[in-house]
Amino acid sequence: MAKFTMDSTLGSLLADPKAKAVVDQYAPGVSSNPMVALVANASLKSLVAMPQAAQLGLTQAKVEALLAEVNKVV
Protein backbone atom coordinates (compact mmCIF):
# COMPACT_ATOMS: atom_id res chain seq x y z
CA MET A 1 0.00 0.00 0.00
CA ALA A 2 1.25 3.46 -0.88
CA LYS A 3 2.39 5.62 1.98
CA PHE A 4 1.36 8.84 0.23
CA THR A 5 -1.88 9.36 -1.71
CA MET A 6 -3.94 12.23 -3.12
CA ASP A 7 -5.40 12.52 0.40
CA SER A 8 -1.94 13.20 1.88
CA THR A 9 -1.12 16.78 2.77
CA LEU A 10 1.64 18.76 1.17
CA GLY A 11 3.09 19.22 4.65
CA SER A 12 3.34 15.47 5.21
CA LEU A 13 5.28 15.09 1.96
CA LEU A 14 7.64 17.90 2.89
CA ALA A 15 8.17 16.45 6.38
CA ASP A 16 9.69 13.29 4.88
CA PRO A 17 13.22 14.04 3.57
CA LYS A 18 13.02 11.51 0.72
CA ALA A 19 9.57 12.70 -0.36
CA LYS A 20 10.70 16.32 -0.09
CA ALA A 21 13.56 15.63 -2.51
CA VAL A 22 11.09 14.27 -5.07
CA VAL A 23 8.76 17.25 -4.57
CA ASP A 24 11.71 19.54 -5.26
CA GLN A 25 12.46 17.63 -8.48
CA TYR A 26 8.88 18.01 -9.73
CA ALA A 27 8.28 21.52 -8.38
CA PRO A 28 11.60 23.28 -7.77
CA GLY A 29 11.50 25.81 -4.96
CA VAL A 30 8.23 24.67 -3.41
CA SER A 31 9.78 23.35 -0.21
CA SER A 32 11.70 26.56 0.41
CA ASN A 33 8.85 28.94 -0.48
CA PRO A 34 7.58 30.67 2.68
CA MET A 35 4.06 30.75 1.22
CA VAL A 36 3.87 26.94 1.34
CA ALA A 37 2.91 27.24 5.01
CA LEU A 38 -0.48 28.56 3.87
CA VAL A 39 -1.30 25.30 2.08
CA ALA A 40 0.77 22.80 4.07
CA ASN A 41 -2.35 21.28 5.65
CA ALA A 42 -4.21 20.98 2.36
CA SER A 43 -4.50 17.59 0.71
CA LEU A 44 -2.94 17.11 -2.69
CA LYS A 45 -6.44 16.47 -4.03
CA SER A 46 -7.64 19.86 -2.82
CA LEU A 47 -4.52 21.62 -4.11
CA VAL A 48 -5.04 20.23 -7.61
CA ALA A 49 -8.66 21.40 -7.50
CA MET A 50 -7.62 25.02 -6.94
CA PRO A 51 -7.79 27.18 -10.10
CA GLN A 52 -4.32 28.55 -9.35
CA ALA A 53 -2.86 25.03 -9.55
CA ALA A 54 -3.54 24.73 -13.26
CA GLN A 55 -1.99 28.16 -13.85
CA LEU A 56 1.17 26.92 -12.14
CA GLY A 57 1.20 23.64 -14.06
CA LEU A 58 0.10 21.52 -11.11
CA THR A 59 -2.14 18.97 -12.76
CA GLN A 60 -3.69 15.73 -11.55
CA ALA A 61 -1.33 13.80 -13.85
CA LYS A 62 1.75 15.60 -12.52
CA VAL A 63 0.76 14.95 -8.90
CA GLU A 64 0.08 11.28 -9.64
CA ALA A 65 3.52 10.97 -11.26
CA LEU A 66 5.08 12.69 -8.25
CA LEU A 67 3.29 10.32 -5.88
CA ALA A 68 4.41 7.27 -7.87
CA GLU A 69 8.00 8.44 -7.61
CA VAL A 70 7.70 9.34 -3.91
CA ASN A 71 6.22 5.97 -3.05
CA LYS A 72 9.14 4.22 -4.78
CA VAL A 73 11.70 5.94 -2.55
CA VAL A 74 9.99 6.10 0.85
C-alpha beads as a LAMMPS data file, in Angstrom:
LAMMPS data file: protein, C-alpha beads

74 atoms
73 bonds

1 atom types
1 bond types

-500.0 500.0 xlo xhi
-500.0 500.0 ylo yhi
-500.0 500.0 zlo zhi

Masses

1 110.0

Atoms # bond

1 1 1 0.000 0.000 0.000
2 1 1 1.245 3.458 -0.884
3 1 1 2.387 5.616 1.983
4 1 1 1.363 8.840 0.229
5 1 1 -1.875 9.362 -1.706
6 1 1 -3.936 12.227 -3.118
7 1 1 -5.401 12.524 0.400
8 1 1 -1.945 13.203 1.879
9 1 1 -1.117 16.780 2.771
10 1 1 1.642 18.759 1.173
11 1 1 3.088 19.222 4.651
12 1 1 3.335 15.470 5.212
13 1 1 5.278 15.095 1.965
14 1 1 7.636 17.900 2.889
15 1 1 8.171 16.447 6.377
16 1 1 9.690 13.294 4.881
17 1 1 13.223 14.040 3.567
18 1 1 13.021 11.512 0.720
19 1 1 9.574 12.703 -0.357
20 1 1 10.699 16.323 -0.091
21 1 1 13.560 15.633 -2.507
22 1 1 11.094 14.271 -5.070
23 1 1 8.764 17.246 -4.575
24 1 1 11.710 19.538 -5.263
25 1 1 12.458 17.627 -8.478
26 1 1 8.882 18.013 -9.728
27 1 1 8.281 21.517 -8.379
28 1 1 11.603 23.284 -7.772
29 1 1 11.498 25.808 -4.959
30 1 1 8.226 24.669 -3.406
31 1 1 9.777 23.351 -0.210
32 1 1 11.698 26.564 0.413
33 1 1 8.855 28.942 -0.480
34 1 1 7.583 30.672 2.677
35 1 1 4.057 30.749 1.222
36 1 1 3.872 26.942 1.335
37 1 1 2.912 27.240 5.006
38 1 1 -0.480 28.564 3.871
39 1 1 -1.297 25.299 2.078
40 1 1 0.767 22.799 4.072
41 1 1 -2.347 21.275 5.653
42 1 1 -4.207 20.982 2.356
43 1 1 -4.497 17.586 0.707
44 1 1 -2.936 17.109 -2.690
45 1 1 -6.437 16.465 -4.027
46 1 1 -7.638 19.860 -2.824
47 1 1 -4.519 21.620 -4.110
48 1 1 -5.037 20.225 -7.611
49 1 1 -8.664 21.400 -7.501
50 1 1 -7.618 25.022 -6.941
51 1 1 -7.786 27.177 -10.097
52 1 1 -4.321 28.547 -9.348
53 1 1 -2.860 25.034 -9.547
54 1 1 -3.541 24.732 -13.261
55 1 1 -1.995 28.155 -13.852
56 1 1 1.166 26.917 -12.136
57 1 1 1.195 23.642 -14.064
58 1 1 0.102 21.524 -11.114
59 1 1 -2.141 18.973 -12.763
60 1 1 -3.686 15.726 -11.550
61 1 1 -1.326 13.798 -13.849
62 1 1 1.745 15.604 -12.517
63 1 1 0.763 14.952 -8.899
64 1 1 0.080 11.283 -9.641
65 1 1 3.517 10.966 -11.261
66 1 1 5.084 12.693 -8.248
67 1 1 3.290 10.316 -5.880
68 1 1 4.407 7.265 -7.868
69 1 1 8.005 8.437 -7.606
70 1 1 7.696 9.337 -3.911
71 1 1 6.216 5.966 -3.047
72 1 1 9.142 4.223 -4.777
73 1 1 11.701 5.941 -2.546
74 1 1 9.993 6.100 0.855

Bonds

1 1 1 2
2 1 2 3
3 1 3 4
4 1 4 5
5 1 5 6
6 1 6 7
7 1 7 8
8 1 8 9
9 1 9 10
10 1 10 11
11 1 11 12
12 1 12 13
13 1 13 14
14 1 14 15
15 1 15 16
16 1 16 17
17 1 17 18
18 1 18 19
19 1 19 20
20 1 20 21
21 1 21 22
22 1 22 23
23 1 23 24
24 1 24 25
25 1 25 26
26 1 26 27
27 1 27 28
28 1 28 29
29 1 29 30
30 1 30 31
31 1 31 32
32 1 32 33
33 1 33 34
34 1 34 35
35 1 35 36
36 1 36 37
37 1 37 38
38 1 38 39
39 1 39 40
40 1 40 41
41 1 41 42
42 1 42 43
43 1 43 44
44 1 44 45
45 1 45 46
46 1 46 47
47 1 47 48
48 1 48 49
49 1 49 50
50 1 50 51
51 1 51 52
52 1 52 53
53 1 53 54
54 1 54 55
55 1 55 56
56 1 56 57
57 1 57 58
58 1 58 59
59 1 59 60
60 1 60 61
61 1 61 62
62 1 62 63
63 1 63 64
64 1 64 65
65 1 65 66
66 1 66 67
67 1 67 68
68 1 68 69
69 1 69 70
70 1 70 71
71 1 71 72
72 1 72 73
73 1 73 74
